[in-house]
Amino acid sequence: METQTLSKVDLADVFQSQQRKALQLKKSTAQERIARLLKFKEAVIANIDNVYEALYKDYKKPKEEASETDSVIVEIDFVTDHLETWINPKAVPTPEGLGGEASVSRIILEPKGVCLFLTPWNYPFLLTLRPLVSCLAAGNTVIIKPSELTPHSSKLIKEIIESVFPKDEVFVMEGGADVASELLDLPFNHIFYTGGTRVGKIVMKAAANHMASVTMELGGKCPSIIDDSADFADAAGKIVWTKFFNCGQTCITTDYVLVSEDRKDEFITHLKGTIEHMYGVDGPGIESSKYARLVNNNHYQRVKRLLDDALENGASLVTGGKTNDGENYISPTLLDDVDPDLAIMKEEIFGPLLPVLTYKTLEDAIDFVNKREQPLGLYVYSKDKVAADKVISSTTAGGSVINHSSVHYMSPYLPFGGVGNSGIGRGNGYFGFLDFSNQRPVLEMP
């Protein structure tokens, strides 16, 4: 599939036109921004079936897992309901030394300016269009480079955007790493990147050249800690559903499970039974249209190497492990006896492999997590509030859920983002609006 190319001169023209338009949008009212968002919503709704088709063409993502536009629509509704309140200047007290009640202090939220979006392939519509809502609500202009690994989705994203916005407001530029590099040479005011840490560091270095602010939604190894008091059947069901959704290609899904030594066999029985109930004893099979594939052969080979390395170095295959090179297919796979020093425990899996590890005490589980990079998500399953609170208060993560995994991302009332290696900045609802805004203090003295 051909991708769009622009000369550096043409790209500079688009960028400069967005700089000019950003000065106009800075003065736009809440109602004007809401009108743009509602027009955007109409375009998203009109293309729901096209979204399903594009995702299936890109990596056989089943319709049951392809409802990415639902969250975009919910986000637009939430933001448009609240934007008039958010956009108003916030009055704050003034210290006596600066005039006290005779002075006026306020915080104005103004757009950052021209933004760059470098967005991923695993949820191309959700992870491009949902943060775009926050960016537009804050009054910015945007250039978007969607992932070249999902070309049908990227093409449709471009078509949706062009049906709503002139290119001096939102512009989509398709292409690969060369296009991303060309874009990063431009002096954007803010860069929003979703992807891996390695490329994230490249983006941050480019941003530093222009002193651009950044939002980084990265990944990492997200643990699910199973306390002995947990409802094992319930925990297994939620972990399996969130883990193997989208063939494991979700940055906030459970990357590995920690369960007590005494209860490991019991919990593995629940996990194995749930996997086989949901996907069949032999997995969904390469003919299945209800199970996504790894996005391309490079990613398939990477995940397969992790699986092969684990099995060659002492890990036990509980269920799954079926692979097919031509289909980029790996069945939902459960692994036991996994050495923490193996490659599968050192890099984010981003595929349908679930290692189970054990701990002697809950303190050991906490220590295991704390010795590693801070995760994007950390999940604890427990009916013991004291135990659950202990895990939360003794660890750090981008976000957490008690008695579920990953679902915090769906709430517009909660900030979403990472910490340390798992990300910088926050998205969703008001927090996304703030992330794309400059909080400008104004002190008016008598």
C-alpha positions as a printed Julia matrix, in Angstrom:
446×3 Matrix{Float64}:
   0.0     0.0    0.0
   1.38    3.4   -0.96
   1.93    5.96   1.75
   1.78    9.7    1.45
   5.02   11.59   0.98
   5.67   15.31   1.25
   8.76   17.29   0.42
  10.44   19.09   3.28
   9.24   22.36   1.78
   5.61   21.16   1.73
   5.85   19.85   5.29
   7.31   23.17   6.43
   4.37   24.92   4.78
   1.88   22.75   6.67
   3.73   23.34   9.92
   3.86   27.1    9.42
   0.17   27.22   8.53
  -0.55   25.39  11.79
   1.57   27.89  13.69
  -0.53   30.71  12.28
  -3.79   28.88  12.97
  -2.67   28.11  16.53
  -2.61   31.83  17.29
  -6.25   32.08  16.16
  -7.37   28.97  18.04
  -5.8    30.32  21.2
  -8.68   32.81  21.3
 -11.39   30.24  20.49
 -14.27   29.85  22.91
 -15.43   26.66  24.59
 -18.48   26.6   22.31
 -16.32   26.83  19.2
 -14.14   23.97  20.37
 -17.18   21.91  21.33
 -18.63   22.41  17.84
 -15.42   21.03  16.3
 -15.47   18.03  18.61
 -19.11   17.24  17.87
 -18.39   17.35  14.14
 -15.48   15.01  14.8
 -17.82   12.68  16.72
 -20.18   12.51  13.72
 -17.29   11.44  11.48
 -16.17    8.77  13.94
 -19.69    7.32  14.2
 -20.06    7.32  10.41
 -16.91    5.2   10.08
 -17.47    2.53  12.75
 -17.91   -0.29  10.21
 -14.87    0.96   8.28
 -12.83    0.79  11.5
 -13.78   -2.87  11.95
 -12.78   -3.64   8.38
  -9.44   -1.8    8.57
  -8.4    -3.54  11.78
  -9.27   -6.95  10.38
  -7.27   -6.27   7.23
  -4.28   -5.1    9.24
  -3.96   -8.04  11.63
  -7.21  -10.0   11.68
  -8.49   -8.2   14.73
 -11.98   -9.6   15.34
 -14.98   -7.31  15.41
 -15.62   -8.31  19.04
 -12.29   -6.68  19.97
 -12.35   -3.8   17.49
 -14.78   -1.4   19.14
 -12.05    1.21  19.63
 -14.35    4.04  18.61
 -16.65    3.49  21.61
 -14.13    5.02  24.0
 -13.44    7.89  21.6
 -17.15    8.75  21.52
 -17.42    8.49  25.32
 -14.4    10.8   25.63
 -15.91   13.38  23.28
 -19.18   13.33  25.23
 -17.38   13.71  28.55
 -15.14   16.54  27.36
 -17.91   18.48  25.65
 -20.05   18.21  28.79
 -17.31   19.75  30.95
 -15.23   21.99  28.7
 -17.05   25.24  29.5
 -16.11   24.76  33.16
 -12.55   23.62  32.5
 -11.69   26.49  30.18
 -12.61   29.22  32.68
  -9.76   30.99  34.51
  -9.29   29.61  38.04
  -9.24   32.2   40.84
  -6.71   31.52  43.61
  -5.81   33.43  46.81
  -3.09   36.08  46.85
  -0.52   36.25  49.71
  -0.63   39.37  51.89
   2.88   40.28  50.76
   1.59   40.58  47.19
  -1.42   42.69  48.01
  -3.74   40.17  49.59
  -7.4    40.81  48.81
  -6.5    44.0   46.99
  -4.82   41.9   44.28
  -6.31   39.29  41.98
  -4.62   35.98  41.2
  -5.85   33.58  38.55
  -4.65   30.69  36.4
  -5.39   30.8   32.68
  -5.31   27.58  30.69
  -4.01   28.32  27.22
  -3.12   25.92  24.39
   0.47   24.84  24.01
   0.44   25.5   20.26
   1.44   23.1   17.5
   1.52   19.46  18.61
   2.97   16.31  17.08
   1.33   12.9   17.56
   3.37    9.75  16.95
   0.85    7.0   17.55
   0.99    3.18  17.74
  -0.4     0.22  15.85
  -1.88   -1.93  18.62
  -4.99    0.25  19.11
  -4.51    2.69  16.23
  -7.88    4.43  16.42
  -8.24    4.5   20.2
  -4.68    5.66  20.9
  -4.75    8.3   18.18
  -8.27    9.71  18.33
  -8.89    9.65  22.1
  -5.9    11.85  23.02
  -6.72   14.01  20.0
  -9.95   14.93  21.78
  -7.97   16.39  24.71
  -5.57   18.16  22.38
  -8.36   19.84  20.41
 -10.31   20.7   23.55
  -7.24   22.59  24.76
  -7.19   24.59  21.5
  -4.09   23.23  19.76
  -3.26   22.35  16.17
  -1.88   18.88  15.43
   0.17   16.9   12.94
  -0.36   13.14  13.31
   1.89   10.34  12.1
   0.05    7.05  12.65
   1.88    3.73  12.55
   2.98    2.31   9.22
   2.5    -1.21  10.64
  -1.29   -0.89  10.32
  -1.6     0.79   6.9
  -5.34    0.27   6.41
  -6.05    1.85   9.8
  -3.65    4.72   9.14
  -5.3     5.43   5.8
  -8.73    5.48   7.42
  -7.54    7.75  10.23
  -6.36   10.17   7.54
  -9.71    9.99   5.74
 -11.68   10.63   8.94
  -9.5    13.61   9.88
  -9.63   15.13   6.41
 -13.43   14.89   6.39
 -13.57   17.14   9.46
 -10.53   19.39   9.74
  -8.57   21.62   7.38
  -4.88   20.76   7.29
  -3.91   23.91   9.16
  -5.81   22.5   12.17
  -5.2    18.73  12.0
  -3.04   17.01   9.42
  -2.22   13.32   9.04
   1.07   12.31   7.44
   1.51    8.62   6.71
   4.9     6.97   6.49
   7.63    5.17   8.38
  10.62    6.03  10.52
  11.98    8.45   7.9
   8.8    10.52   8.11
   8.9    10.48  11.91
  12.52   11.67  11.82
  11.62   14.5    9.45
   8.77   15.58  11.69
  10.96   15.52  14.79
  13.24   18.1   13.16
  10.42   20.65  13.37
  10.03   22.94  16.42
   6.77   21.57  17.81
   5.5    22.99  21.11
   4.41   19.59  22.41
   4.98   15.98  21.35
   2.65   13.13  22.22
   4.22    9.7   21.75
   2.84    6.23  22.46
   5.14    3.25  22.02
   8.27    1.64  23.4
  10.94    3.11  25.64
  13.74    2.79  23.08
  12.02    5.04  20.54
  10.69    7.18  23.38
  14.25    8.17  24.25
  14.85    9.22  20.63
  11.69   11.34  20.72
  12.72   12.98  23.99
  16.13   13.9   22.59
  14.47   15.49  19.56
  12.04   17.35  21.82
  14.95   18.68  23.88
  16.42   20.33  20.78
  13.37   22.61  20.67
  12.54   22.58  24.38
   9.21   20.97  23.54
   7.15   19.45  26.31
   6.27   15.77  25.94
   3.67   13.21  26.86
   5.09    9.68  26.75
   2.78    6.71  27.07
   5.18    3.77  27.12
   4.86    0.29  28.55
   6.79   -2.15  30.68
   6.13   -5.3   32.63
   2.8    -4.97  34.42
   2.32   -7.5   37.24
  -0.84   -8.99  38.67
  -0.3    -9.94  42.31
  -2.65  -12.61  43.64
  -3.17  -12.49  47.4
  -4.26  -15.72  49.11
  -7.57  -14.1   50.03
  -8.49  -13.45  46.38
 -11.38  -15.1   44.58
  -9.22  -17.28  42.33
 -11.9   -18.04  39.74
 -12.78  -14.38  39.39
  -9.13  -13.31  39.21
  -8.31  -15.93  36.59
 -11.25  -14.87  34.43
 -10.3   -11.19  34.49
  -6.6   -11.79  33.91
  -7.2   -14.17  31.0
  -9.71  -11.84  29.35
  -7.48   -8.76  29.57
  -4.25  -10.65  28.83
  -5.24  -12.37  25.58
  -7.5    -9.62  24.25
  -5.87   -8.29  21.05
  -3.47  -11.27  21.14
  -1.74   -9.8   24.19
  -0.76   -6.62  22.34
  -1.86   -4.21  25.06
   0.6    -2.05  26.98
  -1.38   -2.17  30.25
  -2.25   -5.85  30.25
  -0.84   -8.3   32.8
   2.7    -9.18  31.77
   3.24  -11.74  34.51
   1.45  -13.17  37.55
   2.79  -13.41  41.11
   1.02  -15.94  43.35
   2.02  -17.55  46.65
   3.97  -20.81  46.49
   1.32  -22.61  48.54
  -1.52  -21.65  46.18
   0.27  -21.67  42.82
  -1.03  -25.02  41.58
  -4.58  -24.06  42.52
  -4.39  -20.76  40.69
  -2.73  -22.28  37.62
  -5.62  -24.76  37.45
  -8.05  -21.82  37.33
  -5.99  -20.01  34.67
  -5.64  -23.12  32.51
  -9.33  -23.94  32.79
 -10.32  -20.39  31.88
  -8.01  -20.23  28.86
  -9.26  -23.56  27.53
 -12.89  -22.6   28.17
 -12.5   -19.3   26.31
 -10.24  -20.43  23.46
 -10.52  -24.22  23.31
  -8.18  -26.93  24.55
  -6.03  -26.58  21.43
  -6.42  -22.81  21.2
  -8.59  -20.89  18.72
  -6.67  -22.26  15.71
  -5.18  -20.52  12.69
  -8.54  -20.52  10.9
 -10.22  -18.56  13.69
 -11.63  -15.14  12.85
 -12.29  -14.48  16.55
  -8.65  -14.16  17.61
  -6.2   -11.44  16.51
  -2.71  -12.14  15.16
   0.65  -10.61  15.98
   0.81   -7.48  13.86
   3.63   -8.67  11.58
   6.27  -11.35  11.24
   8.96   -9.35  13.03
   6.81   -9.07  16.15
   5.75  -12.7   15.8
   9.36  -13.88  15.64
  10.29  -11.75  18.67
   7.5   -13.22  20.81
   8.21  -16.74  19.54
  11.88  -16.32  20.54
  10.77  -15.4   24.06
   8.62  -18.52  24.2
  11.31  -20.82  22.79
  13.97  -19.39  25.1
  11.77  -19.9   28.15
  10.95  -23.5   27.25
  14.58  -24.28  26.48
  15.62  -22.93  29.87
  13.33  -24.79  32.23
   9.89  -23.18  31.87
   6.92  -25.56  31.73
   4.19  -25.27  29.1
   0.84  -25.5   30.91
  -1.36  -24.86  27.9
  -1.08  -23.21  24.49
   2.23  -22.81  22.71
   0.8   -23.44  19.24
   2.5   -21.3   16.56
   2.24  -20.71  12.82
   4.82  -18.6   10.99
   2.67  -17.89   7.96
  -0.21  -16.6   10.08
   1.83  -14.75  12.76
  -0.22  -16.91  15.1
   0.6   -17.85  18.69
  -2.17  -19.4   20.75
  -2.93  -18.16  24.3
  -0.04  -19.63  26.28
   0.42  -20.22  30.01
   3.91  -20.86  31.41
   5.01  -22.18  34.8
   8.47  -22.56  36.4
   9.74  -19.39  34.75
  13.19  -18.2   35.85
  13.08  -14.45  36.63
  16.39  -14.01  34.8
  15.06  -15.23  31.44
  14.48  -12.85  28.53
  10.7   -13.23  28.89
  10.99  -11.56  32.3
  13.35   -8.8   31.16
  11.44   -7.27  28.27
   7.81   -6.44  27.73
   6.16   -9.47  26.13
   3.47   -7.68  24.1
   2.05  -11.0   22.99
  -0.08  -13.95  24.2
   2.37  -15.44  26.71
   1.57  -15.43  30.44
   4.33  -16.46  32.89
   3.38  -17.43  36.45
   5.92  -16.81  39.22
   5.67  -17.38  42.96
   6.41  -15.61  46.22
   6.74  -16.82  49.82
   5.23  -13.76  51.48
   3.39  -10.7   50.19
   6.46   -8.66  51.17
   8.5   -10.82  48.78
   6.09  -10.04  45.95
   6.33   -6.32  46.69
  10.12   -6.54  46.79
  10.14   -8.4   43.44
   8.18   -5.59  41.79
  10.21   -2.81  43.41
  13.51   -4.21  42.14
  12.32   -3.7   38.57
  11.35   -0.69  36.46
   8.18    1.03  37.61
   5.33   -0.48  35.58
   2.63    1.27  33.6
   0.05   -0.81  35.47
   0.1    -2.87  38.66
  -2.88   -5.01  39.65
  -3.66   -6.71  42.94
  -6.38   -9.29  43.54
  -7.42   -9.54  47.18
 -10.45   -9.66  49.46
  -8.24   -8.39  52.27
  -8.32   -4.58  52.18
  -5.25   -4.31  54.41
  -3.25   -6.54  52.07
  -4.43   -4.71  48.95
  -3.65   -1.3   50.45
  -0.23   -2.57  51.49
   0.63   -3.5   47.91
  -0.56   -0.14  46.59
   1.2     1.94  49.26
   4.47   -0.03  49.01
   4.87    0.15  45.23
   4.79    2.74  42.46
   3.05    2.38  39.1
   1.47    4.52  36.43
  -1.94    3.21  37.51
  -3.47    0.36  39.48
  -6.66   -1.63  39.8
  -7.73   -3.75  42.74
  -9.58   -6.93  41.7
  -9.27   -6.33  37.97
  -6.6    -5.54  35.39
  -6.19   -2.73  32.85
  -9.71   -1.29  33.05
  -8.69    1.99  34.75
  -7.87    3.35  31.28
 -11.56    3.41  30.43
 -12.52    5.96  33.11
 -12.48    9.62  31.98
 -12.36   10.59  35.67
  -8.95    8.95  36.24
  -5.62   10.17  34.89
  -3.83    7.71  32.63
  -0.07    7.54  32.14
   3.19    6.05  33.32
   6.0     6.81  35.71
   9.72    6.57  35.08
  10.41    4.16  32.21
   6.69    3.59  31.68
   5.89    7.17  30.75
   5.56   10.9   31.4
   2.41   12.99  31.56
  -1.26   12.13  31.98
  -4.21   11.71  29.67
  -8.0    11.21  29.82
 -10.68   13.76  30.63
  -9.58   16.85  32.53
  -6.08   15.43  32.98
  -5.59   15.16  29.22
  -6.92   18.7   28.79
  -4.38   19.92  31.35
  -1.56   17.99  29.68
  -2.13   19.86  26.42
  -2.53   23.23  28.16
  -0.12   25.78  29.53
  -1.17   26.73  33.05
  -0.4    30.43  32.91
  -0.48   32.34  36.23
  -1.68   35.94  36.15
  -1.23   38.28  39.17
  -3.09   41.61  38.93
  -1.94   44.12  41.56
  -3.54   47.44  42.47
